[in-house]
């Protein structure tokens, strides 16, 4: 492949000049192409030899494989959206006597416990999530987690009283903790590095597939007077979990996991098949395999179920863990915690009928899904750090406007146009949040962790998410009951604080293989290193060899 064929890899290579007389260094031929890259070896591997086409048979097989893993995200997507919708149904509130127990219905202590028990289940589930994914592989983790989700979904569907509901939601949270540890690890490890951002971002975007399905169903079932109105949406969660449980063991295992347990031949075969289009000597395959052998240890802490020291025992490890935890907490505290109570937010903003609120909830899900798809398409182009910072700043701005509009033209109905403006900016907040956070929540922590700590690290990530989510789901109903729209101000202030931390601490992970990220975290100045680029000259010789000459570091 010639140097001029790099248009297919525009996400990884940033062209700066073509054959311009002033660009090359003195020892570089005048016909050299000058490009900017973050890693010369990776750029060369993507520029030479046969490349994996996104429309090849192997690529479509890979898409089908990852689609099964995406069911883990789709299952998780049901919870926030279905409980938000169901919590706005009079049929549900009357059946469990929640409106009688909590004045105002849908908010207050009982609702807080029903929502929060899911996070408690997740917190307990992470205790085995990492060891399961390390001991039985990524496929084993996905199977066990989805099987437990099925049990929990059945219990909440047939719930006779709040005890059933609490027990089922605890089991759901327990299963989701295991699935959301194994599935994103699997996706990020199976994805070719040049597509990693988009494919792993798409994994988390499937959260909205579940959301759209269940919120759409609630519009129809919400008109029924029977318990089917809320049981049917709760039951749908069984479907994606069943797909994942049934097909998990038909998937190829992560080549990194196979290498870590000594199954080298299988690992090399899968890597060549899905990253090299069946060519074991493809430059990218050779580069990745060399890095795998250097990075994946046969006697690391992932072989000891109780050993989490790899997350903290070096400066490199501590910074990786810090990045992972930042995404865990910031991803839950940037305003999306209000998503559980969207029907309440719409009521505060002036939507006074149940059907209005359910339709608005569905519309918000569609808009948020659109934002997630846009963000996923931009992840490998814009970069993780840039999306994270500007997305969080945008969230603060949208919530500030929602707060002002709700305060001035809220539920009193005095100004329908003002109330509609509040609802519009709730939609815009969902779009901006999803654009920035939905692709990054699965991608960024999995990228920041090295292989030997990835499963346990993602379990700790799930623990952090569950703790942050518990604060949202327990404090949210109580705060909304007591201070109504003023609760939004907390998120506005916190988002601005997040922006400061992201600017000074967040590293850029775009444009490198997972193993090459070690260069960033080993450096005394990780942020500066992560955003620096190298100028290289690409020269094609008569024998077809492409040479990359590093001329300077930008």
C-alpha positions in Angstrom: 0.0 0.0 0.0 1.4 3.4 -1.0 1.8 6.3 1.3 -0.9 8.1 -0.6 -3.4 5.3 0.5 -3.6 6.7 4.0 -7.0 8.3 3.4 -8.6 5.2 4.9 -6.7 5.9 8.1 -7.4 9.6 8.5 -8.5 9.0 12.0 -5.0 7.9 13.0 -2.9 10.1 10.8 -3.1 13.9 10.6 -1.6 15.1 7.4 0.4 18.4 7.7 2.1 18.9 4.3 2.6 17.2 0.9 5.9 17.6 -0.9 6.3 21.2 0.3 9.9 22.3 0.0 10.1 23.8 3.4 8.5 20.8 5.3 11.1 18.0 5.1 14.2 17.9 7.3 17.6 18.1 5.5 18.0 14.3 5.3 14.5 13.7 4.0 13.8 13.5 0.3 11.8 16.3 -1.2 9.0 13.9 -2.3 8.4 12.7 1.2 5.0 13.0 2.8 5.1 14.7 6.2 2.4 13.6 8.6 1.7 13.9 12.3 1.2 10.8 14.4 1.2 9.9 18.1 3.1 6.6 17.5 5.3 5.9 14.5 5.2 2.1 14.7 1.5 2.0 14.8 1.2 4.5 11.9 3.6 2.4 9.8 1.7 -0.8 10.6 -1.5 0.8 9.3 0.3 2.1 6.2 1.8 -1.2 4.9 0.6 -4.6 4.0 -3.0 -5.8 3.5 -5.5 -3.9 5.6 -8.8 -5.1 7.2 -11.6 -3.6 5.1 -14.7 -2.6 7.0 -16.8 -4.3 4.4 -14.9 -7.6 4.2 -16.4 -11.0 5.3 -14.2 -11.1 8.4 -15.3 -7.6 9.4 -18.9 -8.6 9.2 -18.2 -11.7 11.2 -16.5 -9.5 13.8 -19.5 -7.1 13.9 -21.9 -10.1 14.5 -19.6 -11.3 17.3 -19.5 -7.9 19.0 -23.3 -7.5 18.5 -23.8 -10.4 20.9 -21.5 -8.7 23.5 -23.5 -5.5 22.9 -26.5 -7.3 24.5 -24.8 -6.7 27.9 -25.2 -2.9 27.4 -28.7 -3.3 26.0 -29.8 -5.2 29.1 -28.3 -2.5 31.3 -30.1 0.2 29.3 -33.5 -1.1 30.3 -33.0 -0.3 34.0 -32.7 3.5 34.1 -35.3 4.1 31.4 -37.8 1.4 32.3 -37.9 2.4 36.0 -38.1 6.1 35.0 -41.1 5.3 32.8 -42.8 2.9 35.2 -42.3 5.3 38.1 -44.5 7.7 36.3 -47.3 5.2 35.9 -50.3 5.6 38.3 -51.0 1.8 37.8 -47.5 1.0 39.3 -47.7 3.5 42.1 -51.2 2.4 43.2 -50.4 -1.4 43.0 -47.4 -1.0 45.4 -49.2 1.8 47.3 -46.2 4.0 46.8 -48.3 7.1 46.3 -49.9 6.4 49.6 -46.6 5.8 51.4 -44.9 8.8 49.9 -46.8 12.0 49.4 -46.4 13.1 45.9 -46.0 9.7 44.4 -42.8 8.6 42.6 -40.5 10.5 44.9 -39.5 10.1 48.5 -37.9 7.4 50.6 -39.7 4.2 49.3 -38.9 5.1 45.7 -35.3 5.9 46.8 -35.0 2.4 48.3 -36.5 0.7 45.3 -34.2 2.5 42.9 -31.1 2.3 45.2 -31.3 -1.4 45.9 -30.2 -2.0 42.3 -26.9 -0.1 43.0 -26.4 -2.1 46.2 -26.7 -5.3 44.2 -24.1 -4.0 41.8 -21.8 -3.1 44.6 -22.0 -6.7 45.9 -21.7 -8.2 42.4 -18.3 -6.5 41.7 -16.8 -8.6 44.5 -16.8 -11.6 42.1 -17.0 -9.8 38.7 -13.3 -9.4 38.1 -12.2 -12.8 39.3 -14.9 -14.5 37.2 -13.8 -12.7 34.0 -10.1 -13.5 34.8 -10.7 -17.2 35.7 -13.4 -18.2 33.2 -12.6 -15.7 30.5 -14.6 -12.8 29.1 -17.2 -15.2 27.6 -17.7 -16.9 31.0 -18.3 -13.5 32.7 -20.8 -12.5 30.1 -22.7 -15.8 30.4 -22.9 -15.8 34.2 -23.9 -12.1 34.4 -26.7 -12.5 31.8 -28.0 -15.6 33.5 -28.4 -13.8 36.8 -30.0 -10.8 35.0 -32.6 -13.2 33.6 -33.5 -14.4 37.1 -33.8 -10.8 38.4 -35.9 -9.7 35.5 -38.3 -12.6 36.1 -38.7 -11.8 39.8 -39.5 -8.1 39.2 -41.9 -9.0 36.4 -44.0 -11.3 38.7 -43.6 -9.0 41.8 -46.6 -9.3 44.2 -45.3 -6.7 46.6 -42.3 -4.4 47.2 -40.3 -7.3 48.8 -40.4 -9.0 45.4 -39.4 -5.8 43.7 -36.5 -5.1 46.0 -35.2 -8.7 45.7 -35.5 -8.7 42.0 -33.8 -5.4 41.6 -30.9 -6.5 43.9 -30.4 -9.6 41.7 -30.5 -7.5 38.5 -27.8 -5.2 39.9 -25.7 -8.2 40.9 -25.9 -9.6 37.4 -25.3 -6.4 35.6 -22.1 -5.8 37.6 -20.6 -9.0 36.2 -21.8 -8.4 32.6 -20.6 -4.8 32.5 -17.2 -6.0 33.7 -16.8 -8.8 31.1 -18.6 -7.4 28.1 -16.7 -4.0 27.6 -13.4 -5.8 28.3 -14.3 -8.3 25.6 -15.3 -5.6 23.1 -12.2 -3.4 23.6 -9.9 -6.4 23.4 -11.5 -7.9 20.3 -11.7 -4.6 18.4 -8.9 -3.7 15.9 -7.1 -0.7 17.3 -8.0 1.6 14.4 -11.7 0.9 15.0 -11.5 0.5 18.8 -13.1 3.9 19.7 -16.1 3.5 17.4 -16.8 -0.2 18.2 -16.4 0.1 21.9 -18.4 3.4 21.9 -21.1 1.6 19.9 -21.2 -1.0 22.7 -22.3 1.6 25.2 -24.6 3.2 22.6 -26.6 0.0 22.7 -27.7 1.2 26.1 -30.2 3.3 24.2 -31.5 0.4 22.1 -32.8 -1.0 25.4 -34.0 2.4 26.4 -35.9 3.1 23.2 -37.6 -0.3 23.2 -38.8 -0.1 26.8 -39.9 3.6 26.7 -41.7 2.9 23.5 -43.5 0.0 25.0 -44.6 2.1 28.1 -46.4 4.5 25.9 -48.7 1.7 24.7 -48.9 -0.3 27.9 -49.4 2.9 30.0 -52.9 3.1 28.6 -53.8 -0.3 30.1 -55.5 -0.4 33.5 -54.1 -3.8 34.5 -50.7 -4.6 36.0 -49.6 -5.5 32.4 -49.0 -1.8 32.0 -45.8 -2.0 34.1 -45.1 -5.8 34.0 -44.6 -6.0 30.3 -41.9 -3.3 30.1 -40.0 -5.0 33.0 -40.3 -8.4 31.3 -38.6 -7.2 28.0 -35.2 -7.1 29.8 -35.2 -10.9 29.7 -34.8 -11.0 25.9 -31.3 -9.4 25.4 -29.9 -11.2 28.5 -31.1 -14.5 27.0 -29.4 -13.8 23.7 -26.1 -13.1 25.5 -26.4 -16.2 27.7 -27.2 -18.5 24.8 -24.6 -17.2 22.4 -21.7 -16.3 24.7 -19.9 -19.6 24.3 -20.2 -19.6 20.5 -18.0 -16.4 20.5 -14.2 -16.6 20.0 -12.4 -15.8 23.3 -10.3 -12.6 23.7 -6.8 -13.4 22.3 -5.3 -11.5 25.2 -7.0 -13.8 27.7 -6.0 -16.9 25.7 -2.4 -15.8 25.7 -2.6 -15.1 29.5 -3.5 -18.8 30.1 -0.9 -20.1 27.8 -3.0 -20.9 24.7 -0.8 -19.0 22.3 -1.8 -20.8 19.0 -5.5 -20.0 19.6 -4.7 -16.4 20.5 -2.5 -15.9 17.4 -5.1 -17.5 15.1 -8.0 -15.3 16.4 -5.8 -12.1 16.2 -4.8 -12.9 12.6 -8.4 -13.8 11.7 -10.1 -10.7 12.9 -7.4 -8.0 12.9 -5.4 -9.2 9.9 -8.0 -10.6 7.6 -6.5 -14.1 8.0 -3.0 -13.0 7.4 -0.8 -13.8 10.4 2.0 -11.7 8.9 0.0 -8.5 8.5 2.1 -5.7 9.9 -0.6 -4.7 12.4 -0.9 -8.3 13.6 2.8 -8.6 14.1 3.0 -5.3 16.0 0.0 -6.3 18.3 1.4 -9.8 18.9 4.8 -8.5 19.9 3.2 -6.1 22.3 0.9 -8.8 23.7 3.9 -11.0 24.5 5.6 -8.1 26.2 2.6 -6.9 28.2 0.5 -10.0 29.0 2.1 -11.8 32.0 1.4 -15.4 32.8 1.9 -14.9 36.6 0.3 -11.5 37.1 -2.3 -10.5 39.7 -5.2 -11.6 37.4 -4.3 -15.2 38.2 -5.0 -14.6 41.9 -8.6 -13.9 42.5 -7.9 -12.0 45.7 -5.1 -9.8 44.4 -6.0 -6.3 43.4 -2.5 -4.9 44.1 -1.8 -4.4 40.3 -4.2 -1.5 40.4 -2.1 0.5 42.9 1.4 -0.9 43.3 3.2 1.5 40.8 2.8 5.1 39.8 1.8 3.9 36.4 -0.9 1.7 37.8 -2.2 4.4 40.2 -2.6 7.0 37.4 -4.5 4.4 35.3 -6.8 3.6 38.2 -7.3 7.3 38.8 -8.4 7.9 35.2 -10.8 4.9 35.4 -12.3 6.2 38.7 -12.7 9.7 37.3 -14.9 8.3 34.4 -16.8 6.1 36.9 -17.8 9.0 39.1 -18.0 11.8 36.6 -20.0 9.6 34.2 -22.7 9.3 36.9 -22.6 12.7 38.5 -22.7 14.9 35.3 -26.5 15.2 35.4 -27.6 11.8 34.0 -28.6 10.8 37.5 -31.7 12.8 36.8 -32.6 10.3 34.1 -34.3 8.0 36.6 -36.7 10.8 37.4 -37.4 12.3 33.9 -41.1 11.9 34.3 -40.8 14.0 37.5 -38.6 16.6 35.7 -41.2 16.8 32.9 -43.9 17.3 35.5 -41.9 20.1 37.1 -41.5 21.7 33.7 -45.2 21.7 33.0 -46.2 18.3 31.5 -49.3 17.6 33.6 -50.7 14.3 32.2 -49.2 10.8 32.5 -49.4 10.2 28.7 -47.6 13.5 28.0 -44.8 12.5 30.3 -44.4 9.0 28.8 -44.3 10.4 25.3 -41.7 13.0 26.3 -39.7 10.3 28.0 -39.7 8.3 24.8 -38.8 11.3 22.7 -35.9 12.1 25.0 -34.6 8.6 24.6 -34.6 8.9 20.8 -32.7 12.3 21.0 -30.2 10.9 23.5 -29.6 7.9 21.2 -28.9 10.3 18.4 -26.3 12.1 20.5 -24.7 8.8 21.4 -24.4 7.8 17.7 -22.9 11.1 16.8 -20.4 10.8 19.7 -19.5 7.3 18.7 -18.7 8.4 15.1 -16.5 11.2 16.4 -14.6 9.2 19.1 -11.7 8.2 16.8 -11.6 11.6 15.1 -12.0 14.2 17.9 -10.3 12.2 20.6 -11.5 11.1 24.1 -10.1 14.0 26.2 -11.6 16.7 23.9 -15.0 15.1 23.9 -15.0 14.6 27.6 -14.1 18.2 28.4 -16.4 20.0 26.0 -19.3 17.6 26.6 -19.2 18.2 30.3 -19.1 21.9 29.8 -22.1 21.6 27.5 -23.9 19.5 30.2 -23.4 22.3 32.7 -24.8 24.9 30.2 -27.9 22.9 29.3 -28.7 22.1 33.0 -28.3 25.8 33.9 -30.9 26.8 31.3 -33.2 24.0 32.4 -32.9 25.3 36.0 -33.7 28.8 35.0 -36.7 27.9 32.7 -38.2 25.5 35.3 -37.8 28.1 38.1 -39.5 30.8 36.1 -42.1 28.9 34.0 -42.5 25.5 35.8 -45.6 23.5 36.7 -47.9 26.4 37.4 -48.7 26.6 33.7 -48.5 30.4 33.6 -46.3 30.4 30.5 -46.6 27.3 28.2 -43.8 28.6 25.9 -41.4 28.9 28.9 -42.3 25.4 30.1 -41.7 24.1 26.6 -38.3 25.7 26.6 -37.4 23.9 29.8 -38.5 20.6 28.2 -36.5 21.4 25.1 -33.3 22.0 27.1 -33.9 18.7 29.0 -33.8 17.1 25.5 -30.6 19.0 24.6 -29.0 18.0 27.8 -29.7 14.4 27.0 -28.2 14.8 23.5 -25.0 16.5 24.8 -24.5 14.1 27.7 -24.9 11.1 25.4 -22.6 12.5 22.8 -19.8 12.9 25.3 -20.3 10.2 27.9 -22.1 7.3 26.3 -19.2 6.3 24.0 -16.6 7.0 26.6 -18.0 5.2 29.6 -17.2 1.7 28.3 -14.2 2.7 26.2 -12.1 5.0 28.3 -11.7 3.0 31.5 -11.0 -0.2 29.5 -8.4 1.6 27.5 -6.7 3.1 30.5 -6.3 -0.3 32.3 -3.6 -2.7 31.1 -4.5 -6.3 30.3 -3.3 -7.8 33.6 -5.6 -5.5 35.6 -8.4 -4.9 33.1 -11.0 -7.3 34.5 -10.5 -6.5 38.1 -10.2 -2.8 37.2 -13.5 -2.9 35.3 -15.0 -4.5 38.4 -13.7 -1.7 40.5 -15.1 0.7 37.8 -18.5 -1.0 38.2 -18.2 -0.6 41.9 -17.5 3.2 41.5 -20.4 3.5 39.1 -22.7 1.7 41.5 -21.6 3.9 44.5 -22.1 7.0 42.4 -25.4 5.7 41.1 -26.6 4.8 44.6 -26.1 8.5 45.6 -28.1 9.5 42.6 -31.0 7.1 43.0 -31.3 7.4 46.8 -30.7 11.1 47.2 -32.6 12.1 44.0 -36.2 11.2 45.0 -35.7 12.8 48.4 -34.1 16.0 47.0 -36.7 16.3 44.3 -39.5 16.0 46.9 -38.0 18.6 49.2 -36.3 21.2 47.0 -37.8 20.3 43.5 -35.9 22.0 40.6 -33.3 23.5 42.9 -31.7 20.1 42.9 -30.5 20.7 39.4 -28.1 23.4 40.6 -26.0 20.8 42.4 -25.2 19.2 39.0 -24.4 22.5 37.3 -21.8 23.4 39.9 -20.4 19.8 40.0 -20.1 19.8 36.2 -18.0 22.9 36.2 -15.7 21.3 38.8 -15.4 18.2 36.6 -14.3 20.4 33.6 -11.3 21.7 35.7 -10.2 18.2 36.7 -10.6 16.9 33.1 -8.5 19.7 31.7 -5.6 19.2 34.0 -5.7 15.4 34.5 -7.3 13.5 31.6 -5.0 11.8 29.2 -5.7 11.3 25.5 -5.8 7.6 24.5 -6.7 7.9 20.8 -4.3 6.7 18.1 -2.4 4.0 20.0 -2.8 0.2 20.6 -3.8 -0.6 24.1 -0.2 -1.8 25.0 1.3 1.4 23.6 -0.6 3.4 26.2 2.1 2.4 28.7 4.3 5.1 27.2 1.8 7.7 28.5 1.3 6.4 32.0 5.1 5.8 32.6 5.9 9.4 31.7 6.2 12.0 34.6 3.8 14.2 32.6 1.0 11.9 31.3 -1.3 14.6 30.0 1.4 16.4 28.0 2.7 13.2 26.6 -0.7 12.0 25.5 -1.4 15.1 23.4 2.0 15.4 21.9 2.6 14.3 18.3 5.6 13.3 16.2 6.3 14.6 12.7 7.4 11.8 10.5 8.4 11.6 6.8 7.0 8.7 4.8 9.1 7.7 1.8 8.2 5.0 -0.7 11.2 3.2 -2.3 11.3 1.5 -5.6 11.0 -2.0 -3.9 7.7 -0.9 -2.4 9.0 -0.6 1.2 7.7 2.4 3.2 10.1 4.0 5.6 9.0 6.3 8.4 11.6 8.8 9.5 10.9 10.6 12.8 12.1 14.1 12.3 10.9 15.9 15.4 8.4 15.8 18.3 5.7 18.5 18.2 
